Amino acid sequence: MKDGYIAVMNCKGCGMCRGVCENNALIFEGERVVRIDYDKCTLCMKCVEACKNGALIYVD
């Protein structure tokens, strides 16, 4: 079982995270991330590292 999750908070649609998730766990609505598909997410944190606006955060 995974310890924690990645929360989406007020994505600005900058696109920095687009394409970094190798499992396609980021769910977009237009340019903005609206949620994470936790069945696909491995908590690799690549999206969190790519997000320069702090919209994707790890919560444990």
HELIX and SHEET records of a PDB file:
HELIX    1   1 LYS A   46  ALA A   50  1                                   5    
SHEET    1   A 2 TYR A   5  VAL A   8  0                                        
SHEET    2   A 2 LEU A  56  VAL A  59 -1                                        
SHEET    1   B 2 LEU A  26  GLU A  29  0                                        
SHEET    2   B 2 ARG A  32  ILE A  36 -1                                        
END                                                                             
